[in-house]
Amino acid sequence: MESSAIKKQDQTLATIIHLSVFSKLFIPFGNFIFPVIIWLVSKEKKFVNHHGRNAVNFQLSLILYYLVIACLLIIALLIFVARIPLEFLEFNEYNIRIDTVDNEQVFPLLVILITGGFFLFGLIVLELYAVISAAKNASEGKEFKFPLCINFIKEDTTLKEAS
């Protein structure tokens, strides 16, 4: 799409759709609620429809990636806890004494947690970069394709350009 054929209002709406995902910092699920509302109100405009659909797909993709990483970390933690012998806990009627756990038992968990942390941090950086890039492209009247985005919501080919 060329920038000259796109109305300034459509560019502004598409930019607002992308920037509205940051509302999740203040409102739970704001990264879904506001982009969906703005997108559905102006869905008949091809440029806004493209950016709105992509923004929602990217947010859905991110939540899926966060859930996968969280599940893997929980599984790793459960495996770690299951491998710790219960002898290191000593119970009596007055207190609980915890002996030290071997470094050989803790090191794999630390590696997994640090790796998971890097992946989570990487997703946060990716989201910041992608959303800001998408908003910039939308404000310039250009289309944008999010990286690592799964197309949950397919393009509706029956929509026509609104004049």
Accessible surface in RSA format (square Angstrom, percent):
REM  Atomic radii and reference values for relative SASA: ProtOr
REM  Chains: A
REM  Algorithm: Lee & Richards
REM  Probe-radius: 1.40
REM  Slices: 20
REM RES _ NUM      All-atoms   Total-Side   Main-Chain    Non-polar    All polar
REM                ABS   REL    ABS   REL    ABS   REL    ABS   REL    ABS   REL
RES MET A   1    92.80  48.1  26.70  17.7  66.10 157.4  36.07  30.7  56.73  75.2
RES GLU A   2   127.13  73.0 120.34  91.0   6.79  16.2  48.32  93.5  78.81  64.3
RES SER A   3    55.31  46.7  45.66  60.9   9.64  22.2  28.23  60.1  27.07  37.9
RES SER A   4   104.85  88.6  61.90  82.6  42.95  98.9  59.82 127.4  45.02  63.1
RES ALA A   5    84.18  77.4  48.86  75.4  35.32  80.3  60.12  84.7  24.06  63.7
RES ILE A   6    18.60  10.6   6.08   4.5  12.52  30.2   9.66   7.0   8.94  24.2
RES LYS A   7   109.49  53.4 101.28  62.1   8.21  19.5  75.92  68.3  33.57  35.8
RES LYS A   8   144.28  70.4 136.44  83.7   7.84  18.7 101.61  91.5  42.66  45.4
RES GLN A   9   110.93  62.0 102.25  74.7   8.68  20.7  36.38  77.4  74.54  56.5
RES ASP A  10     6.50   4.6   6.50   6.5   0.00   0.0   0.00   0.0   6.50   6.5
RES GLN A  11    11.37   6.4  11.37   8.3   0.00   0.0   0.92   2.0  10.45   7.9
RES THR A  12    64.02  45.5  60.00  60.8   4.02   9.6  49.35  66.3  14.67  22.2
RES LEU A  13    36.04  20.1  36.04  25.8   0.00   0.0  36.04  25.3   0.00   0.0
RES ALA A  14     0.00   0.0   0.00   0.0   0.00   0.0   0.00   0.0   0.00   0.0
RES THR A  15    21.71  15.4  21.71  22.0   0.00   0.0  21.55  28.9   0.16   0.2
RES ILE A  16    79.08  45.0  78.05  58.1   1.03   2.5  78.90  56.8   0.18   0.5
RES ILE A  17     0.00   0.0   0.00   0.0   0.00   0.0   0.00   0.0   0.00   0.0
RES HIS A  18     1.39   0.8   0.98   0.7   0.42   1.1   0.92   0.9   0.47   0.6
RES LEU A  19    82.63  46.0  75.34  53.9   7.29  18.3  75.65  53.1   6.97  18.8
RES SER A  20    17.72  15.0   7.71  10.3  10.01  23.1  17.41  37.1   0.32   0.4
RES VAL A  21     1.48   1.0   1.48   1.3   0.00   0.0   1.48   1.3   0.00   0.0
RES PHE A  22    46.17  23.1  45.58  28.2   0.59   1.5  46.04  27.9   0.12   0.4
RES SER A  23    21.75  18.4  16.44  21.9   5.31  12.2  20.04  42.7   1.71   2.4
RES LYS A  24    67.43  32.9  49.05  30.1  18.38  43.8  36.58  32.9  30.85  32.9
RES LEU A  25   126.83  70.6  93.41  66.8  33.42  84.0  97.69  68.6  29.14  78.4
RES PHE A  26   170.46  85.3 135.90  84.2  34.56  89.9 143.37  86.9  27.09  77.5
RES ILE A  27    76.50  43.5  76.08  56.7   0.42   1.0  76.36  55.0   0.14   0.4
RES PRO A  28   105.17  76.7  91.50  83.4  13.68  49.7 100.17  82.7   5.01  31.1
RES PHE A  29   136.58  68.3 129.90  80.5   6.68  17.4 130.51  79.1   6.07  17.4
RES GLY A  30     0.00   0.0   0.00   N/A   0.00   0.0   0.00   0.0   0.00   0.0
RES ASN A  31    15.96  11.0  15.76  15.2   0.20   0.5   0.00   0.0  15.96  15.4
RES PHE A  32    36.11  18.1  35.84  22.2   0.27   0.7  35.97  21.8   0.14   0.4
RES ILE A  33    77.16  43.9  71.13  53.0   6.03  14.5  77.08  55.5   0.07   0.2
RES PHE A  34    69.85  34.9  69.79  43.2   0.06   0.2  69.85  42.3   0.00   0.0
RES PRO A  35     0.00   0.0   0.00   0.0   0.00   0.0   0.00   0.0   0.00   0.0
RES VAL A  36    44.53  29.3  44.53  40.3   0.00   0.0  44.53  38.7   0.00   0.0
RES ILE A  37    92.75  52.8  89.87  67.0   2.88   6.9  92.68  66.7   0.07   0.2
RES ILE A  38    35.62  20.3  32.89  24.5   2.73   6.6  35.43  25.5   0.19   0.5
RES TRP A  39    11.30   4.5  11.30   5.5   0.00   0.0  11.30   6.0   0.00   0.0
RES LEU A  40    96.03  53.5  77.78  55.6  18.25  45.9  78.04  54.8  17.98  48.4
RES VAL A  41   110.76  72.9  88.77  80.4  21.99  53.0  95.78  83.2  14.98  40.6
RES SER A  42     7.51   6.3   7.39   9.9   0.12   0.3   0.17   0.4   7.34  10.3
RES LYS A  43    63.67  31.1  63.66  39.1   0.01   0.0  23.87  21.5  39.80  42.4
RES GLU A  44    82.16  47.2  80.94  61.2   1.22   2.9  46.65  90.2  35.51  29.0
RES LYS A  45    36.28  17.7  36.28  22.3   0.00   0.0  22.02  19.8  14.26  15.2
RES LYS A  46    97.17  47.4  96.10  59.0   1.07   2.5  42.19  38.0  54.98  58.6
RES PHE A  47     2.08   1.0   1.89   1.2   0.20   0.5   1.89   1.1   0.20   0.6
RES VAL A  48     0.00   0.0   0.00   0.0   0.00   0.0   0.00   0.0   0.00   0.0
RES ASN A  49     7.26   5.0   7.26   7.0   0.00   0.0   0.00   0.0   7.26   7.0
RES HIS A  50    31.37  17.1  30.89  21.5   0.48   1.2  23.36  24.1   8.01   9.3
RES HIS A  51     0.68   0.4   0.68   0.5   0.00   0.0   0.00   0.0   0.68   0.8
RES GLY A  52     0.00   0.0   0.00   N/A   0.00   0.0   0.00   0.0   0.00   0.0
RES ARG A  53    18.14   7.6  18.14   9.2   0.00   0.0   1.89   2.6  16.24   9.8
RES ASN A  54     9.11   6.3   9.11   8.8   0.00   0.0   1.89   4.6   7.22   7.0
RES ALA A  55     1.86   1.7   0.85   1.3   1.01   2.3   1.76   2.5   0.10   0.3
RES VAL A  56     6.06   4.0   5.43   4.9   0.63   1.5   6.06   5.3   0.00   0.0
RES ASN A  57     0.00   0.0   0.00   0.0   0.00   0.0   0.00   0.0   0.00   0.0
RES PHE A  58     0.56   0.3   0.56   0.3   0.00   0.0   0.56   0.3   0.00   0.0
RES GLN A  59     2.45   1.4   1.87   1.4   0.58   1.4   0.03   0.1   2.43   1.8
RES LEU A  60    56.61  31.5  55.32  39.6   1.29   3.2  55.32  38.9   1.29   3.5
RES SER A  61     0.00   0.0   0.00   0.0   0.00   0.0   0.00   0.0   0.00   0.0
RES LEU A  62     3.05   1.7   3.05   2.2   0.00   0.0   3.05   2.1   0.00   0.0
RES ILE A  63    68.32  38.9  67.44  50.2   0.88   2.1  67.84  48.9   0.49   1.3
RES LEU A  64    70.68  39.4  70.05  50.1   0.63   1.6  70.68  49.6   0.00   0.0
RES TYR A  65    54.09  25.3  53.02  30.2   1.07   2.8  43.69  32.8  10.40  12.8
RES TYR A  66    49.02  22.9  47.45  27.0   1.57   4.1  45.17  33.9   3.86   4.8
RES LEU A  67   101.44  56.5 101.14  72.4   0.30   0.8 101.44  71.2   0.00   0.0
RES VAL A  68    72.62  47.8  69.48  62.9   3.13   7.6  72.47  63.0   0.15   0.4
RES ILE A  69    23.22  13.2  22.76  17.0   0.46   1.1  23.17  16.7   0.04   0.1
RES ALA A  70    41.20  37.9  38.05  58.7   3.14   7.1  41.07  57.8   0.13   0.3
RES CYS A  71    68.84  52.1  67.08  74.8   1.75   4.1  18.30  46.4  50.53  54.5
RES LEU A  72   109.20  60.8 104.76  74.9   4.44  11.2 105.05  73.8   4.15  11.2
RES LEU A  73    31.57  17.6  30.14  21.6   1.42   3.6  30.52  21.4   1.05   2.8
RES ILE A  74    99.10  56.4  98.21  73.2   0.89   2.1  99.01  71.3   0.10   0.3
RES ILE A  75    89.86  51.1  89.41  66.6   0.45   1.1  89.86  64.7   0.00   0.0
RES ALA A  76    12.48  11.5   6.06   9.3   6.42  14.6   9.98  14.1   2.50   6.6
RES LEU A  77    78.54  43.7  78.54  56.2   0.00   0.0  78.54  55.2   0.00   0.0
RES LEU A  78   111.31  62.0 107.23  76.7   4.08  10.3 107.58  75.6   3.73  10.0
RES ILE A  79    96.81  55.1  94.24  70.2   2.57   6.2  96.76  69.7   0.05   0.1
RES PHE A  80    30.18  15.1  28.03  17.4   2.14   5.6  30.05  18.2   0.13   0.4
RES VAL A  81    87.00  57.2  80.22  72.6   6.78  16.3  80.22  69.7   6.78  18.4
RES ALA A  82    87.54  80.5  48.20  74.4  39.35  89.5  59.75  84.1  27.79  73.6
RES ARG A  83   157.98  66.3 134.73  68.7  23.24  55.3  47.75  65.3 110.23  66.8
RES ILE A  84    23.80  13.5  17.36  12.9   6.45  15.5  17.52  12.6   6.29  17.1
RES PRO A  85    56.27  41.0  45.21  41.2  11.06  40.2  56.27  46.5   0.00   0.0
RES LEU A  86   138.35  77.0 129.53  92.7   8.82  22.2 129.93  91.2   8.42  22.7
RES GLU A  87   142.72  81.9 117.97  89.2  24.75  58.9  74.36 143.8  68.36  55.8
RES PHE A  88    39.96  20.0  35.84  22.2   4.12  10.7  38.99  23.6   0.96   2.8
RES LEU A  89    50.44  28.1  38.56  27.6  11.88  29.9  38.56  27.1  11.88  32.0
RES GLU A  90    79.02  45.4  74.15  56.1   4.87  11.6  31.11  60.2  47.91  39.1
RES PHE A  91   135.79  67.9 109.52  67.8  26.26  68.3 109.52  66.4  26.26  75.2
RES ASN A  92    83.63  57.7  58.05  56.1  25.57  61.6  37.64  90.6  45.99  44.5
RES GLU A  93   148.38  85.2 102.90  77.8  45.48 108.3  50.22  97.1  98.16  80.1
RES TYR A  94   187.13  87.4 152.54  86.8  34.59  90.0 121.30  91.2  65.83  81.2
RES ASN A  95    89.24  61.5  78.20  75.6  11.03  26.6  32.87  79.1  56.37  54.5
RES ILE A  96   105.44  60.0  79.11  58.9  26.33  63.5  79.11  57.0  26.33  71.5
RES ARG A  97   116.70  49.0 113.23  57.7   3.46   8.2  59.92  81.9  56.78  34.4
RES ILE A  98   114.02  64.9  85.82  63.9  28.21  68.0  85.82  61.8  28.21  76.5
RES ASP A  99    55.14  38.6  48.56  48.3   6.58  15.6  20.88  49.1  34.26  34.2
RES THR A 100   130.39  92.7 109.84 111.4  20.55  49.0  85.52 114.9  44.87  67.8
RES VAL A 101    40.82  26.9  21.37  19.4  19.45  46.9  24.15  21.0  16.68  45.2
RES ASP A 102    90.76  63.6  84.20  83.8   6.56  15.5  15.58  36.7  75.18  75.0
RES ASN A 103   127.35  87.8 120.42 116.4   6.92  16.7  31.51  75.8  95.83  92.6
RES GLU A 104   147.39  84.6 130.37  98.6  17.02  40.5  54.61 105.6  92.78  75.7
RES GLN A 105    45.71  25.6  41.22  30.1   4.50  10.7  20.01  42.6  25.71  19.5
RES VAL A 106    43.26  28.5  43.26  39.2   0.00   0.0  43.26  37.6   0.00   0.0
RES PHE A 107   132.39  66.2 131.22  81.3   1.17   3.1 132.11  80.1   0.28   0.8
RES PRO A 108    52.00  37.9  47.55  43.3   4.45  16.2  51.79  42.8   0.22   1.3
RES LEU A 109    18.37  10.2  16.47  11.8   1.90   4.8  17.74  12.5   0.63   1.7
RES LEU A 110    85.63  47.7  85.63  61.3   0.00   0.0  85.63  60.1   0.00   0.0
RES VAL A 111    67.03  44.1  64.29  58.2   2.74   6.6  66.84  58.1   0.19   0.5
RES ILE A 112    73.52  41.8  69.56  51.8   3.97   9.6  72.57  52.3   0.95   2.6
RES LEU A 113    71.64  39.9  63.59  45.5   8.05  20.2  63.89  44.9   7.74  20.8
RES ILE A 114   101.29  57.6  94.57  70.5   6.72  16.2 100.10  72.1   1.20   3.3
RES THR A 115    60.54  43.1  59.22  60.0   1.32   3.1  44.47  59.7  16.07  24.3
RES GLY A 116     5.53   6.8   0.00   N/A   5.53   6.8   4.98  13.7   0.55   1.2
RES GLY A 117    32.99  40.7   0.00   N/A  32.99  40.7  28.15  77.2   4.84  10.8
RES PHE A 118   144.09  72.1 135.80  84.1   8.29  21.6 136.38  82.7   7.71  22.1
RES PHE A 119   126.29  63.2 121.03  75.0   5.26  13.7 124.42  75.4   1.87   5.4
RES LEU A 120    54.95  30.6  54.95  39.3   0.00   0.0  54.95  38.6   0.00   0.0
RES PHE A 121   127.84  64.0 125.83  77.9   2.01   5.2 127.18  77.1   0.66   1.9
RES GLY A 122    35.63  43.9   0.00   N/A  35.63  43.9  30.84  84.6   4.79  10.7
RES LEU A 123    16.45   9.2  15.42  11.0   1.03   2.6  15.54  10.9   0.91   2.4
RES ILE A 124    84.73  48.2  84.51  63.0   0.22   0.5  84.51  60.9   0.22   0.6
RES VAL A 125    70.20  46.2  69.79  63.2   0.40   1.0  69.90  60.7   0.30   0.8
RES LEU A 126    34.80  19.4  30.85  22.1   3.95   9.9  34.55  24.3   0.25   0.7
RES GLU A 127     6.37   3.7   6.37   4.8   0.00   0.0   1.88   3.6   4.49   3.7
RES LEU A 128    83.31  46.4  83.31  59.6   0.00   0.0  83.31  58.5   0.00   0.0
RES TYR A 129   144.33  67.4 137.41  78.2   6.92  18.0  99.54  74.8  44.79  55.2
RES ALA A 130     0.00   0.0   0.00   0.0   0.00   0.0   0.00   0.0   0.00   0.0
RES VAL A 131     1.61   1.1   1.61   1.5   0.00   0.0   1.61   1.4   0.00   0.0
RES ILE A 132    98.16  55.9  97.36  72.5   0.80   1.9  97.50  70.2   0.66   1.8
RES SER A 133    21.74  18.4  18.77  25.0   2.97   6.8  11.89  25.3   9.85  13.8
RES ALA A 134     0.00   0.0   0.00   0.0   0.00   0.0   0.00   0.0   0.00   0.0
RES ALA A 135     6.48   6.0   5.91   9.1   0.57   1.3   6.24   8.8   0.23   0.6
RES LYS A 136   118.25  57.7 111.23  68.2   7.02  16.7  88.26  79.4  29.99  31.9
RES ASN A 137    30.68  21.2  30.68  29.7   0.00   0.0   0.00   0.0  30.68  29.7
RES ALA A 138     0.00   0.0   0.00   0.0   0.00   0.0   0.00   0.0   0.00   0.0
RES SER A 139    46.09  38.9  38.12  50.9   7.97  18.4  26.75  57.0  19.34  27.1
RES GLU A 140    64.44  37.0  52.13  39.4  12.31  29.3  36.18  70.0  28.25  23.1
RES GLY A 141     0.42   0.5   0.00   N/A   0.42   0.5   0.00   0.0   0.42   0.9
RES LYS A 142   109.81  53.6 108.30  66.4   1.51   3.6  66.52  59.9  43.28  46.1
RES GLU A 143    76.28  43.8  57.64  43.6  18.64  44.4  16.94  32.8  59.34  48.4
RES PHE A 144    30.46  15.2  24.59  15.2   5.86  15.3  29.70  18.0   0.76   2.2
RES LYS A 145   135.85  66.3 119.10  73.1  16.75  39.9 106.60  95.9  29.25  31.2
RES PHE A 146     7.04   3.5   1.69   1.0   5.34  13.9   1.69   1.0   5.34  15.3
RES PRO A 147    49.95  36.4  39.08  35.6  10.86  39.5  49.95  41.2   0.00   0.0
RES LEU A 148   116.18  64.7  96.09  68.7  20.09  50.5 107.30  75.4   8.88  23.9
RES CYS A 149    23.16  17.5   2.41   2.7  20.75  48.8   0.33   0.8  22.83  24.6
RES ILE A 150    68.23  38.8  64.40  48.0   3.83   9.2  68.23  49.1   0.00   0.0
RES ASN A 151    60.97  42.0  49.46  47.8  11.51  27.7   4.93  11.9  56.04  54.2
RES PHE A 152    94.61  47.3  63.26  39.2  31.35  81.6  68.42  41.5  26.19  75.0
RES ILE A 153    54.96  31.3  51.44  38.3   3.52   8.5  54.79  39.5   0.17   0.5
RES LYS A 154   150.01  73.2 134.81  82.7  15.20  36.2  98.02  88.2  51.99  55.4
RES GLU A 155    99.39  57.1  79.51  60.2  19.88  47.3  14.31  27.7  85.07  69.5
RES ASP A 156    58.37  40.9  47.68  47.5  10.69  25.3  20.25  47.6  38.12  38.0
RES THR A 157   124.08  88.2  93.01  94.3  31.07  74.0  70.65  94.9  53.43  80.8
RES THR A 158   107.32  76.3  83.73  84.9  23.59  56.2  79.45 106.7  27.87  42.1
RES LEU A 159    57.56  32.1  38.22  27.3  19.34  48.6  39.59  27.8  17.97  48.4
RES LYS A 160   172.11  84.0 157.02  96.3  15.09  35.9 105.60  95.0  66.51  70.8
RES GLU A 161   101.14  58.1  77.62  58.7  23.52  56.0  55.93 108.2  45.22  36.9
RES ALA A 162    36.62  33.7  19.42  30.0  17.20  39.1  28.00  39.4   8.62  22.8
RES SER A 163   132.66 112.1  83.53 111.5  49.14 113.2  61.68 131.3  70.99  99.4
END  Absolute sums over single chains surface
CHAIN  1 A    10553.7       9162.3       1391.4       7686.6       2867.1
END  Absolute sums over all chains
TOTAL         10553.7       9162.3       1391.4       7686.6       2867.1
